[in-house]
Amino acid sequence: MMRKSTIIITILAVAAPCALWAATEDVPKFVFLLIEPGSRPGGMGKTFTGLADDVNAPYYNPGALALHEKNGVTLMHEPRGIEGIDDMFYDYAAFSYRTGKFGAFGFDVVYLDAGKSERKDEEGRTTGMLHSYMAAPSLYWSYPVRKDLGVAAGLTYAYEHLTDEDTPSKLLFNAAAYYQTPVKGLTAGLAFMRLGADETATRTTGGNEQIETTWAPPRSLRFGVGYNVFSNDLNDVTVVGDMSKLLMNLDDGLGDEFGQAVYSGGAEYVYAKMVAVRAGYYRDKAGEIDGLTLGFGFAYRGFSFDYARIPEGDLFGDVNRFAVGYAF
């Protein structure tokens, strides 16, 4: 069997953003899907639902894909090593392609690698190595209902391999809309992501008590706005704001529900369409994650490189993200 301390560390490392539900009978599953990816969005406070103007859109708001002017591909890497699991990392890859009258398609993959650990039997003898990881590929279709309105639907296959005996998987659903408002430079987005039915099972508490537990996928509602404040041949200034809410345990008062939401915002300045600097703020009160985000990027002839430094709570601290991309 795997060393118990390693199991605990792995679970904590994955579930840290969801501390709110640790003491309830209803707990989320596939919580790694709540980690917002992307280096460019990361630099702006992990805020992108209402802007969604590049290939990072599939995770945040696939409805925007149908209104994109270019196709794109991106690869992101984020080291997440902690004490006891120094080989953990979080990766994201996305691709978007416009087909003309048939709309646009998007594909992305979220991957969290929790590292390798020794597998031990009941007498403490090493019997091999265990590789723990989580992955979720998604496919989206986006269609321009009007020239200023795109809608999308998508499927996500979520899979976790925590131990050889614990490998849950589930098919989840996504729906989103993106609107270029009549106000010049102002866009808005609404997305319902990772939707799926609950599952009921029995689990053992720390006091060896058996309780009925509802395991819910990380259903979430996202709403955001983006506004291009100023734009000319040399200078572009954009501001963004997002709100996201986990759609489970919705039995608190309206004020408490909004208090549990994640709020973020940020800004981006681009010089000569080549050099970008970004800053933002991210606040997840329930997950005890808040702080400033910073980032920068370079783009040339479709190729891009982006970096972000973002807060990820006490367990991980501030982490670094790196991404490369190509727009065509």
C-alpha positions as CSV (number, residue, x, y, z in Angstrom):
1,M,0.0,0.0,0.0
2,M,1.1,3.6,-0.5
3,R,2.6,5.4,2.5
4,K,-0.3,7.2,4.3
5,S,1.6,10.5,4.7
6,T,2.0,10.7,0.9
7,I,-1.7,10.1,0.4
8,I,-2.6,13.0,2.8
9,I,-0.1,15.3,1.2
10,T,-1.4,14.6,-2.3
11,I,-5.0,15.2,-1.3
12,L,-4.1,18.4,0.4
13,A,-2.1,19.6,-2.5
14,V,-5.0,19.1,-4.9
15,A,-7.9,20.2,-2.6
16,A,-6.3,23.3,-1.1
17,P,-8.5,25.7,-3.2
18,C,-11.7,24.1,-1.7
19,A,-11.1,24.3,2.1
20,L,-14.7,25.6,2.5
21,W,-16.1,22.1,2.0
22,A,-13.5,20.1,4.1
23,A,-15.9,19.7,7.1
24,T,-19.2,19.2,5.2
25,E,-21.0,16.1,4.1
26,D,-21.0,17.4,0.5
27,V,-17.6,17.6,-1.1
28,P,-16.4,18.5,-4.6
29,K,-14.7,16.0,-6.9
30,F,-12.1,16.8,-9.6
31,V,-11.2,20.0,-7.8
32,F,-8.1,20.4,-10.0
33,L,-10.5,21.8,-12.6
34,L,-10.9,24.9,-10.5
35,I,-7.3,26.0,-11.0
36,E,-7.6,28.8,-13.6
37,P,-4.9,28.2,-16.3
38,G,-3.1,30.5,-18.7
39,S,-0.1,32.9,-18.2
40,R,-1.8,35.9,-19.9
41,P,-5.0,35.6,-17.8
42,G,-2.9,34.7,-14.8
43,G,-1.0,38.1,-15.0
44,M,-4.4,39.9,-15.0
45,G,-5.7,38.2,-11.8
46,K,-6.6,34.9,-13.5
47,T,-9.4,37.0,-15.1
48,F,-10.5,36.3,-18.7
49,T,-14.2,35.4,-18.9
50,G,-15.3,38.7,-20.3
51,L,-12.3,39.3,-22.5
52,A,-11.6,35.9,-23.9
53,D,-9.9,37.3,-27.0
54,D,-7.2,34.6,-27.5
55,V,-6.6,30.9,-27.4
56,N,-7.0,30.8,-23.6
57,A,-10.7,31.3,-24.1
58,P,-11.8,27.6,-24.1
59,Y,-11.3,27.2,-20.3
60,Y,-12.9,30.6,-19.4
61,N,-15.5,31.3,-22.1
62,P,-15.6,29.1,-25.2
63,G,-18.4,31.3,-26.5
64,A,-15.8,33.8,-27.7
65,L,-14.1,31.4,-30.1
66,A,-16.6,32.0,-32.9
67,L,-15.8,35.7,-32.9
68,H,-12.0,35.3,-32.9
69,E,-10.2,36.7,-35.9
70,K,-7.3,34.1,-35.7
71,N,-6.7,30.5,-34.8
72,G,-4.3,29.7,-32.1
73,V,-2.4,27.2,-30.0
74,T,-0.8,27.6,-26.5
75,L,1.2,25.5,-24.0
76,M,1.5,26.5,-20.4
77,H,3.7,25.1,-17.6
78,E,3.6,25.8,-13.9
79,P,5.9,24.1,-11.4
80,R,4.1,23.3,-8.1
81,G,6.6,21.5,-6.0
82,I,6.0,21.4,-2.2
83,E,7.7,19.7,0.7
84,G,7.3,16.0,0.2
85,I,6.3,16.3,-3.5
86,D,8.9,18.3,-5.3
87,D,8.1,17.0,-8.7
88,M,4.5,18.3,-8.9
89,F,3.5,20.5,-11.8
90,Y,0.4,21.9,-13.5
91,D,0.1,22.2,-17.3
92,Y,-2.4,23.5,-19.8
93,A,-2.7,23.2,-23.6
94,A,-5.3,24.8,-25.8
95,F,-6.1,25.0,-29.6
96,S,-8.8,26.9,-31.5
97,Y,-9.8,26.8,-35.1
98,R,-12.4,28.7,-37.1
99,T,-14.3,26.9,-39.8
100,G,-16.2,29.8,-41.4
101,K,-20.0,29.1,-41.6
102,F,-19.8,26.2,-39.2
103,G,-18.4,28.3,-36.4
104,A,-15.3,27.5,-34.5
105,F,-13.9,24.5,-32.5
106,G,-11.7,24.6,-29.4
107,F,-9.8,21.9,-27.6
108,D,-8.0,22.1,-24.3
109,V,-6.4,19.8,-21.7
110,V,-5.8,20.5,-18.0
111,Y,-3.2,18.3,-16.4
112,L,-2.0,18.2,-12.8
113,D,0.8,15.9,-12.0
114,A,1.1,15.1,-8.2
115,G,4.4,13.3,-8.6
116,K,5.7,9.9,-7.8
117,S,6.0,8.2,-4.4
118,E,7.1,4.9,-3.0
119,R,4.5,2.2,-2.7
120,K,4.9,0.2,0.6
121,D,3.2,-2.9,1.9
122,E,1.8,-3.3,5.4
123,E,5.3,-4.2,6.8
124,G,6.9,-1.0,5.3
125,R,8.7,-2.7,2.5
126,T,8.9,-0.8,-0.8
127,T,7.0,-2.6,-3.6
128,G,7.2,-0.1,-6.4
129,M,6.4,3.5,-7.3
130,L,3.0,5.2,-7.6
131,H,2.3,8.0,-10.1
132,S,-0.6,10.3,-9.1
133,Y,-2.1,12.7,-11.6
134,M,-5.3,14.3,-12.9
135,A,-6.3,15.2,-16.4
136,A,-9.3,16.7,-18.2
137,P,-9.4,17.1,-22.0
138,S,-12.3,19.2,-23.4
139,L,-13.9,19.8,-26.8
140,Y,-16.0,22.8,-27.6
141,W,-18.1,24.1,-30.5
142,S,-18.8,27.8,-30.8
143,Y,-21.2,29.5,-33.2
144,P,-21.8,33.2,-34.0
145,V,-25.6,33.7,-33.5
146,R,-25.0,37.3,-34.5
147,K,-21.8,39.2,-35.5
148,D,-21.6,40.4,-31.9
149,L,-22.8,37.3,-30.1
150,G,-21.1,33.9,-29.8
151,V,-22.5,30.8,-28.0
152,A,-20.8,27.5,-27.2
153,A,-21.3,24.0,-25.9
154,G,-18.7,21.6,-24.8
155,L,-17.8,18.3,-23.2
156,T,-15.1,17.6,-20.6
157,Y,-13.8,14.2,-19.6
158,A,-12.4,14.4,-16.1
159,Y,-10.1,11.7,-14.8
160,E,-8.1,11.3,-11.5
161,H,-5.5,8.7,-10.7
162,L,-4.7,9.2,-7.0
163,T,-4.0,5.5,-6.4
164,D,-4.3,2.4,-8.5
165,E,-7.6,1.7,-6.7
166,D,-8.9,5.2,-6.8
167,T,-9.4,6.3,-10.4
168,P,-12.7,8.2,-10.7
169,S,-13.8,9.7,-14.1
170,K,-16.8,11.6,-15.3
171,L,-18.2,13.3,-18.4
172,L,-19.1,16.9,-17.7
173,F,-20.9,19.6,-19.8
174,N,-20.2,23.2,-20.6
175,A,-22.2,26.1,-22.0
176,A,-21.2,29.7,-22.6
177,A,-22.0,33.0,-24.3
178,Y,-19.9,36.0,-25.3
179,Y,-21.2,39.5,-26.2
180,Q,-19.5,42.4,-27.9
181,T,-21.7,45.2,-26.5
182,P,-22.8,48.3,-28.4
183,V,-20.3,50.3,-26.2
184,K,-17.0,50.4,-28.1
185,G,-14.4,48.2,-26.5
186,L,-16.8,46.6,-23.9
187,T,-17.3,42.9,-23.9
188,A,-19.1,40.5,-21.5
189,G,-19.1,36.8,-21.0
190,L,-21.2,34.2,-19.1
191,A,-20.3,30.6,-18.7
192,F,-21.6,27.5,-17.0
193,M,-18.7,25.1,-16.8
194,R,-18.1,21.5,-15.6
195,L,-21.7,20.6,-15.2
196,G,-22.7,17.1,-14.0
197,A,-24.8,15.1,-11.7
198,D,-23.9,14.4,-8.0
199,E,-22.9,10.9,-6.8
200,T,-23.7,9.5,-3.4
201,A,-21.3,7.3,-1.5
202,T,-20.2,6.4,2.0
203,R,-17.0,7.7,3.4
204,T,-15.2,7.4,6.8
205,T,-14.5,10.5,8.8
206,G,-11.4,11.1,11.0
207,G,-13.3,9.6,13.9
208,N,-14.1,6.4,12.0
209,E,-17.7,7.4,11.5
210,Q,-19.5,6.3,8.4
211,I,-21.5,9.1,6.7
212,E,-23.4,9.4,3.4
213,T,-21.5,11.9,1.2
214,T,-22.6,13.6,-1.9
215,W,-19.7,13.9,-4.4
216,A,-20.3,16.8,-6.8
217,P,-18.3,17.8,-9.9
218,P,-16.9,21.3,-9.7
219,R,-19.9,23.0,-11.4
220,S,-19.3,26.7,-11.7
221,L,-20.8,29.9,-13.0
222,R,-18.5,32.5,-14.4
223,F,-19.3,36.1,-15.4
224,G,-16.9,38.7,-16.6
225,V,-16.4,41.9,-18.4
226,G,-13.5,43.4,-20.5
227,Y,-13.0,46.9,-21.6
228,N,-10.4,48.3,-24.0
229,V,-9.9,51.7,-22.5
230,F,-7.5,53.1,-25.1
231,S,-6.1,51.8,-28.4
232,N,-3.9,53.2,-31.2
233,D,-0.9,52.0,-33.2
234,L,1.5,52.1,-30.3
235,N,-0.6,51.8,-27.1
236,D,-3.4,49.5,-25.9
237,V,-4.9,49.6,-22.4
238,T,-7.4,46.9,-21.3
239,V,-9.1,46.3,-17.9
240,V,-11.0,43.2,-16.9
241,G,-13.1,41.9,-14.1
242,D,-14.4,38.4,-13.2
243,M,-16.7,36.6,-10.7
244,S,-17.0,32.9,-10.4
245,K,-19.1,30.8,-8.1
246,L,-19.1,27.1,-7.4
247,L,-22.6,25.7,-7.9
248,M,-22.9,23.3,-5.0
249,N,-24.1,23.5,-1.4
250,L,-26.4,26.3,-2.4
251,D,-28.4,26.4,0.8
252,D,-26.9,29.5,2.4
253,G,-28.4,33.0,2.2
254,L,-27.8,35.1,-0.9
255,G,-25.3,37.3,0.9
256,D,-23.3,34.2,2.0
257,E,-23.4,32.7,-1.4
258,F,-21.9,35.9,-3.0
259,G,-19.4,36.0,-0.2
260,Q,-18.1,32.6,-1.2
261,A,-17.6,33.6,-4.8
262,V,-14.1,34.2,-6.3
263,Y,-13.5,37.8,-7.4
264,S,-10.7,39.0,-9.6
265,G,-9.6,41.9,-11.8
266,G,-6.7,43.2,-13.7
267,A,-5.2,45.3,-16.4
268,E,-2.9,45.0,-19.4
269,Y,-0.8,47.5,-21.2
270,V,0.6,46.6,-24.7
271,Y,3.2,48.7,-26.5
272,A,3.4,48.4,-30.3
273,K,1.5,45.2,-30.2
274,M,4.7,43.5,-29.1
275,V,5.4,44.0,-25.4
276,A,2.8,43.6,-22.6
277,V,2.9,44.2,-18.9
278,R,0.0,43.0,-16.7
279,A,-1.2,43.2,-13.1
280,G,-4.2,42.1,-11.2
281,Y,-5.8,41.0,-7.9
282,Y,-7.3,37.6,-7.1
283,R,-9.5,36.9,-4.0
284,D,-10.9,33.5,-3.1
285,K,-12.0,33.9,0.5
286,A,-13.3,30.3,0.8
287,G,-10.0,28.8,-0.5
288,E,-7.9,31.3,1.5
289,I,-6.2,32.5,-1.6
290,D,-5.7,36.2,-2.3
291,G,-3.1,38.6,-3.5
292,L,-1.6,40.5,-6.4
293,T,-0.7,38.9,-9.7
294,L,2.0,40.2,-12.1
295,G,3.0,39.3,-15.6
296,F,4.5,40.3,-18.9
297,G,4.6,39.0,-22.5
298,F,6.2,39.4,-25.9
299,A,4.7,38.8,-29.3
300,Y,6.2,38.8,-32.8
301,R,4.7,37.6,-36.0
302,G,2.2,35.4,-34.3
303,F,4.6,33.8,-31.8
304,S,4.2,34.8,-28.1
305,F,5.8,34.2,-24.8
306,D,4.0,35.0,-21.5
307,Y,5.0,34.9,-17.9
308,A,2.9,35.3,-14.7
309,R,3.5,35.2,-11.0
310,I,0.3,34.4,-9.0
311,P,-0.7,33.5,-5.4
312,E,-1.9,30.0,-4.7
313,G,-2.5,30.0,-1.0
314,D,-0.3,29.0,2.0
315,L,0.5,25.5,0.7
316,F,2.0,26.6,-2.6
317,G,2.8,30.3,-2.0
318,D,3.4,32.4,-5.1
319,V,4.0,30.3,-8.2
320,N,5.5,31.0,-11.6
321,R,3.8,30.3,-15.0
322,F,5.3,30.2,-18.4
323,A,3.5,29.9,-21.7
324,V,4.3,29.9,-25.4
325,G,1.8,30.3,-28.2
326,Y,1.2,30.9,-31.9
327,A,-1.7,32.7,-33.6
328,F,-2.4,32.2,-37.3
